[in-house]
Amino acid sequence: MSGKKLLPFPALPTFVVTAIASCCSTGLMAQQLNDSALRKEDPITITTSHGRKPFVLGQVREFYSTILGEKRNLNIYLPEGYGQNDSTRFPVIYLLDGSADEDFIHVAGLVQYFNFPWINQLPPCILVGICNVDRQRDFTSTPTYQEEKEKFPHAGGSAAFIEFLEKELKPFVQESYKTTSQATLIGQSLGGLLATEILLKQPHLFNRFIIISPSLWWNNRALLQHEFTTEQQETLTTRQVYIAVGNEGPGVMFGNTKMETDAKNLLQKIKRAAPQNKNFTLDYFPDETHATIGHPAVFKGFRYLQSRH
């Protein structure tokens, strides 16, 4: 299936997802990896309720992570016209919470929508949905407060997950697909927390960031106290960052500071670190909640990042 041409989203009636990924809980299936095999791929298909010809949405890739000690699944959307045998290369968008029953399908729709030639507000690109195994573990740094340890017993694996992104996942994508050096990271909530940790501590990993409703209250807002190295500040001068937050109120713990305030403080922090960079912004969505902000924020985030070229 590698390099298979994808059909556009048609205007058809009710669809039923028939094969997405084993990482998803809503009827998503994937063949077990052979002991001797490192990776596999299956199609993501959708059929009509009448059982007609499948509609191919993308690919499912599975590979073993030595760093995390487990199999990991990816959902892949390839742009119209992608072919393994030509020389065209494409930027990559990496989507946290990228399972089919999370954000992959609706974000893939936005990518395809902005790629339409009569819209043309996003270059053709590859979308990589990173399926979750344990987002509480993977997206959080080691908790330093007892109440966090009790409320989030699996937390503390972000360092290993970031190493996985850098040393295993990105190289896997680069070896498997025709990519350029441009890499965008999208994360919301705890995913936004992880995206912020990468932006502040390892900004070289991605060129562009869409950070939505980041859970910056984690560890009593420790990330907002991060002290930049000279190298981190220099890298920030070339990054593009779109931050979005809704009408969300305070975080889960550590006082009554609103998430909106934390997001504003994050923007000010990176502006102070790289004052010459004019490619940082924040949008406030007063009519959206923590649950509803994702789709409209990605929509505006794509538009903003494309406007910076």
C-alpha positions in Angstrom: 0.0 0.0 0.0 3.0 2.4 0.3 2.5 5.3 -2.0 -1.1 4.3 -2.8 -3.0 7.2 -4.3 -5.7 8.5 -2.0 -9.2 9.3 -3.1 -10.6 12.8 -2.1 -13.4 12.9 0.5 -16.6 12.4 -1.5 -20.0 13.8 -0.6 -21.6 10.5 0.2 -24.1 9.4 2.9 -23.3 7.6 6.1 -19.9 6.0 6.3 -18.7 3.2 8.5 -15.0 3.0 9.4 -14.0 -0.6 8.7 -10.2 -0.7 9.2 -8.2 2.0 10.9 -5.7 1.0 13.6 -5.3 -1.4 16.5 -4.6 1.6 18.7 -8.2 2.8 18.5 -11.0 1.4 20.5 -13.9 1.8 18.2 -13.7 -1.3 16.0 -10.3 -0.5 14.6 -8.4 -3.6 13.5 -4.8 -4.2 12.5 -2.9 -7.5 11.7 -0.5 -8.6 14.4 3.2 -7.9 13.7 5.2 -11.0 12.9 8.0 -11.6 15.4 10.6 -11.3 12.7 9.1 -8.1 11.2 9.8 -4.5 12.2 7.0 -2.7 10.5 3.8 -3.1 8.5 1.2 -1.1 6.7 -2.6 -1.5 6.1 -5.0 0.7 4.4 -7.5 2.9 6.2 -10.7 2.2 4.4 -14.3 3.4 4.6 -17.3 1.7 3.0 -20.8 2.7 2.6 -23.5 1.0 4.7 -24.5 -0.9 1.5 -21.1 -2.7 1.5 -19.9 -1.2 -1.8 -16.4 -0.6 -3.0 -14.1 0.6 -0.1 -13.0 4.2 0.0 -9.3 4.4 0.9 -8.5 7.2 3.4 -4.9 6.5 4.2 -2.5 4.0 5.6 -1.8 2.4 9.0 1.8 1.7 9.8 3.0 -0.3 12.8 6.5 -0.6 14.1 8.3 -1.5 17.3 9.8 1.2 19.5 12.9 0.1 21.3 12.9 3.3 23.4 9.4 2.8 24.6 9.5 -1.0 24.6 6.2 -1.4 22.7 4.6 -1.5 19.3 3.4 1.9 18.0 0.8 2.7 15.3 0.7 5.6 12.9 -2.2 6.8 10.7 -0.9 8.3 7.5 -2.7 10.6 5.0 -0.8 11.2 1.8 -1.5 14.1 -0.5 -3.4 13.7 -3.8 -0.9 12.6 -6.5 1.7 11.2 -4.1 3.9 8.7 -5.9 6.9 6.7 -4.8 8.5 6.9 -8.2 8.7 10.6 -8.8 11.1 13.2 -7.2 8.5 15.3 -5.4 8.9 15.7 -1.7 6.4 16.9 0.9 6.4 18.6 4.3 5.1 16.6 7.2 2.5 17.4 9.9 2.9 15.3 13.0 -0.4 15.1 15.0 -0.5 14.0 18.6 -3.7 12.3 19.7 -3.7 11.0 16.1 -5.9 7.9 16.5 -8.9 7.6 14.3 -11.3 8.0 17.2 -9.4 11.1 18.3 -8.2 13.9 15.9 -6.8 12.1 12.8 -9.9 12.0 10.5 -11.1 15.6 11.1 -7.5 17.0 10.7 -7.0 15.0 7.6 -10.1 16.6 6.2 -8.7 20.0 6.9 -5.4 19.2 5.3 -7.2 18.0 2.2 -9.6 21.0 2.2 -6.7 23.5 2.3 -5.0 21.5 -0.5 -7.9 22.0 -2.9 -6.5 24.0 -5.9 -9.3 26.5 -5.6 -8.4 27.1 -2.0 -4.6 26.5 -2.0 -3.9 27.7 1.6 -1.7 24.8 2.5 1.0 23.0 0.4 0.4 19.3 -0.3 1.7 17.6 2.8 1.9 14.3 4.6 -0.2 13.9 7.8 1.2 11.5 10.4 -1.3 10.7 13.2 0.5 9.3 16.2 -1.8 6.9 17.9 -1.9 6.8 21.7 -1.0 4.0 24.0 -1.0 6.0 27.2 -1.2 9.8 26.7 -1.1 10.5 30.4 2.3 8.8 30.5 3.7 10.0 27.2 2.7 13.7 27.4 3.7 14.6 31.0 7.1 15.2 32.7 7.8 13.5 36.0 5.3 14.8 38.6 6.9 16.6 41.5 3.8 17.1 43.7 2.2 14.3 45.7 -1.3 15.3 44.5 -0.2 14.9 40.9 1.3 11.5 41.6 -2.0 10.3 43.1 -4.3 11.8 40.5 -2.0 10.8 37.5 -0.3 7.5 38.5 1.0 6.8 35.0 2.5 10.2 34.4 6.1 11.1 33.8 7.2 9.6 30.4 7.6 12.7 28.3 11.4 12.5 28.1 11.2 9.0 26.7 8.4 9.9 24.3 10.4 12.9 23.0 13.4 10.7 22.5 11.1 8.3 20.6 9.9 11.1 18.3 13.5 12.2 17.6 15.3 8.9 17.2 12.7 6.5 16.0 9.4 8.0 14.7 10.8 10.9 12.6 13.5 8.7 11.0 10.9 6.0 10.2 8.7 8.6 8.4 11.7 10.1 6.6 12.8 6.6 5.4 9.3 5.5 4.4 8.0 8.6 2.7 9.3 11.4 0.5 9.6 14.2 3.0 11.2 17.7 3.1 12.8 19.1 6.2 9.7 21.1 7.1 8.0 19.4 10.1 4.9 20.8 12.0 3.7 19.5 15.4 0.1 19.8 16.5 -0.9 19.1 20.2 -3.9 19.9 22.3 -4.5 19.8 26.1 -1.8 17.3 27.4 -0.7 17.1 23.8 -0.3 20.9 24.0 1.8 20.5 27.1 4.1 18.1 25.3 4.3 20.3 22.3 5.2 23.2 24.6 7.9 21.1 26.3 9.4 20.4 22.9 9.2 24.0 21.8 11.0 25.3 24.9 13.5 22.5 25.4 14.1 20.9 22.0 12.9 23.4 19.4 15.1 21.9 16.8 12.8 18.9 16.4 10.1 20.8 14.6 9.9 24.0 12.5 6.3 24.9 13.2 4.0 24.4 16.1 0.2 24.5 16.6 -0.3 24.4 20.4 -4.0 24.3 21.5 -5.2 24.7 25.1 -1.9 23.5 26.6 -2.2 22.0 30.1 0.5 24.4 31.4 -0.7 24.0 35.0 1.2 20.7 35.1 3.9 20.6 37.9 2.6 24.0 39.0 3.5 25.7 35.7 7.1 24.5 35.7 7.5 24.9 32.0 6.7 28.6 32.3 9.7 28.9 34.6 12.1 27.2 32.1 15.4 29.0 31.6 16.5 29.0 28.0 20.0 28.1 26.8 21.7 30.2 24.2 21.2 27.5 21.7 17.5 27.2 22.4 17.0 30.9 22.0 18.9 30.9 18.7 16.7 28.1 17.4 13.5 29.9 18.5 14.4 32.8 16.2 13.5 30.6 13.2 10.4 28.8 14.6 6.8 29.6 13.8 4.3 29.2 16.6 0.5 29.4 16.7 -1.1 29.2 20.1 -4.9 28.9 20.7 -7.0 28.8 23.8 -10.7 28.9 24.5 -13.0 30.1 27.3 -11.7 27.4 29.6 -11.2 28.6 33.1 -8.6 27.3 35.6 -6.5 24.2 35.1 -7.0 20.9 36.9 -5.0 21.9 39.9 -2.6 24.5 41.4 -4.8 27.4 42.0 -7.3 29.4 40.0 -5.1 30.7 37.3 -7.0 30.4 34.0 -5.7 28.4 31.1 -6.1 31.6 29.0 -3.6 33.4 31.3 -1.1 30.5 31.1 -1.3 30.6 27.3 -0.7 34.3 27.2 2.3 33.9 29.5 3.7 31.2 27.2 3.4 33.6 24.3 5.2 36.4 26.2 7.9 33.9 27.3 8.9 32.9 23.7 8.6 36.5 22.5 11.1 37.6 25.2 13.4 34.7 24.3 13.4 35.6 20.6 12.2 39.2 20.3 13.3 39.5 16.6 10.9 36.7 15.6 7.5 38.0 14.5 6.1 34.5 13.8 4.5 33.9 17.2 0.9 34.5 17.8 -2.1 33.6 20.1 -5.8 33.4 19.2 -8.5 33.5 21.9 -11.7 31.7 21.1 -14.3 33.1 23.6 -17.1 30.9 22.2 -15.2 27.6 22.4 -14.5 25.3 25.4 -11.7 22.9 26.1 -13.7 20.2 24.3 -14.7 22.2 21.2 -11.6 24.3 20.4 -9.6 21.7 18.5 -11.0 21.8 15.0 -11.4 25.6 14.7 -8.0 26.2 16.2 -6.3 23.8 13.7 -8.2 25.6 10.9 -6.9 29.0 11.9 -3.5 27.6 12.8 -3.0 26.3 9.2 -4.0 29.7 7.8 -1.7 31.5 10.1 1.4 29.3 9.4 0.8 29.5 5.7 0.6 33.3 5.9 4.1 33.4 7.3 5.7 32.1 4.1 
